[in-house]
Amino acid sequence: MNFVNNYMQPLALAQGALSAELSLPDGEYTLTLADSTSVATRWEVLTATVVSGIAALERGLEGTDDQPWPEGSVIYQAVTAGVLAGLQQQIADLTARVTALEPVVPLHPGELIAGNAFGGYAYGYSPDGLSSISPIGEIGEGSTVIPGGTPAVDAEGEILELVWYNTSAPYLRLAYRDPTAGTPVPAFDSFTLAGFVFAADDAAVYGGFEGGTAALQWPCATNPLPEGKHSFSFS
């Protein structure tokens, strides 16, 4: 599709005519016919494929009719609904292709994308089998509660769940791999999450987990995990 600025010329055109002389460079254009330059009462949208000043026309487009245009009529280029819809579709198609081609950037260990479940009952992340929020959200692969530790999947210290529960007594729960589950001694003194600091000494042991998993919880009246990406660290 070609575009030109401020193009308008007088044109008389019979109904059904499929060619016209147009003062346009070679190319394909979407044009509009009108019965006046200032007080038009009817219009017709058409496409014109111009070669050496002669245009092959496709008439009556975008819901308009192929009509007769007597002396005093004009043809001009304006942005039509069809042109805009075509551009929007091209952008949508390109966006979809780019999204499909670009690799997904994984979360950095120590980052969490919080989800929301049950209309505000729970925010955060838990994999299948550990929490009612499952499987909403995402956590940095292999993130560990061991300060300075190397993140590793299935290793001791790997974080399995980080969820804020909005119950009658709101609390934050952290679950991680620990072979001493049942009587866990955290490897960290505190952890920081979205500006909130949680001391290990303030945590209560939360039961209900098996297979070498420790679960701790802290009273937490304010949601530290609204939907979106958050960072955390242990010390």
N, C-alpha and C positions, 0 to 999 in steps of 0.2 A: 504494500500500500504506500502510495506517495502523497506528500503534503506540500502545499504552497501557501505562502502568506498572502492575504488580501486579494485572492482571486475572485473576480466576478466579471461576467461579460453578458451582453444581450444575446438572447437566443430564441428564435422561433423554431418550434419542433412539432411535427405532426404526431398524432397518436400512432404508436406502433413503429415509428422510425427507429432504426437500430444503428445509425451512424450520424455523426455531426462533425463540423469543423470547430475545433477548440484551440484556443491560444494557450496551450499547456505543453511543457516538456514531455518527452516520451515517458510513459509509465502508466500505472494503474491508479485510479482515483475513485473515491466515493464522493459524489457531488449531489447537490440539491437544486431542483428547478422550482421557481416561484413565479407568481403572476405579477409581482411588483417588487421594487427595491425597498419600499418603506411601509406599504399597507397591504402586504400579501394576505390572500384569503385561502390559498391552496398551495400544496407542495407535492413534489415527487422526488424520491431518493433513487439514485441510479449509480451504477459503476461505469466508468469510462476507461477503456484501454487505448491510450493515445500512441500513435506512430506517425511521425512527421506531420503533426497537426490534424490528423484524421482519427476520430475516436470511434471505436466499436462500443456500443452501449448495451447494458443490461438494465431493463426498465422496471419500474414499479416495485422497488425493494422496501424492506422494513415496514411493511404494512401500508404502503402508499400505492396508488393506482397509476398505471400507464395512461397518461392523459394528453390531450392536445394543448400545445403552448403557443398562443398567437404572438404577434408583434407586441413588444413591451414586456415580454417575459425575460427572466434572467436565469443564469446558471452560475452557481458559486460553490465553493468548498467550505463546509462547516463540519464540526465534529458531531457525528450522529450517535444515537443510542447504540446502533449496531457496531460502529467503530469502537466505542468504549467497551462494549461487551466483549468484542474480539480481543482487545488489549488485555482486559481482565482475565480472560481465559488463558491467554498466552502466559501471563504472569503466574497464574495458578499452576499451569502445566510445568513451567520452568522451576517453580518452587518445589513441586513434587519431585522432579527429576534430581534437583540438587540435594533434597533431603534424602533421597534414595541412594545417591552416589557418595555423599559425605559420610565418613565413618563416624560412629557414635563415640564421643569422647567419654571415657569412663570416669566415674567419680574418683577423686583423689582419696586415698585412705585418710580418714579423719573428716570426711564430709558425709552429710546425710541429706537426701531429698525426702522431706516429710510428706506423708499422705494424711488424709482425713477419712475416718470411717464412722458410720453411725451418727451422722449429723452433729458432730462435735464431741462425741463420747471419747474418742481416742485419736491422737495425732502422733505420727512418727513412723517407725518401720519395725516390722517383725516378719520373718519368713514363715512359710506354711508350718502349722503345727505348734507354734509357740504363742500366738495371740489372736484375739478376735479382730485385730486390725489387718491381719494377713489377707492378701499379699501386697497391700498398698505401700508405696514408698520404695526407697532404694538406699543402700548404704555402701560406702567405699569398700571394695572387696578386700577382705582380710584385715580390716581395721582392728586394732588391738588396744586393750586397756593397759598394756605394759609400757610405761613411759620410755620413749626412745627405742621401743621394740620394732623389729621388722615385720610389717604386715604380712600375714600368711593365712591362707584358707586352711581350716581345720586345725590350726595350731592353738596351743594354750594362749588364752587371752583374747581370742577372736571375738568380736562383738556380734551377738546374734539378735539382739533386740534393744531398741531404744524408743520408748513410747511414753507419752504423757497422757494420763487418764483423767478425764474431767468427770470425776464422780463426786459424791457428797463430801469426800475428803480428797481433793486432787493430789496426785502424786506422779513422780517420774520413775520409770522402771528401766533398769539396765540389766541385760542378761549377757553372759559371756562364758566362754569355755574355761573350766577350772576343774582339775582332777580332785580338788578338795571340796567339791560341792557338798553342801549340807553344813559345813563349818568353814565357809570361805574366809580367807584372809586376803583382801584385795591387794593387788600388786601396786596400786596407786594410792596417793594420799588425797588427791582431789582431781576432779575433772571440770573443765570449763566448756560450756555449751551455750553458744549464742549470747555470750556476755554474762551468763549465770555460772556461779561457781558452786560445786557440790562437793562437800568434804566426805571422805570415806567413813570417817568416824560418826557421821550423822546418818548413815544409811542403816536401814533395817533389812534383814534377810527375808527374801520373799520365796516361799516354797512353791512346789508344784512343777518343778523342772527336774529332769532326770538326765542320765548319760553324761555326767561330768560337766554340768552346766550350773554356774552360780547365777543367782538373780538377786539384785539389790534394789531398794526403792527409797525415795526421799519425798517428804512432804513438799509440795510445790503448787502454790495457789495460782501462779501465773503461767500460762502456756509458753514454754521456751521453744516449742516446735510447731509454729504455725506452718501451713502448707508452703513449701519452697525449699531452697537449699540452705543448709546450715553447716558450720564447721564446729569441730570439737577437738579437745586435746586433753591429755592426762599428764599429771605430774606427781 
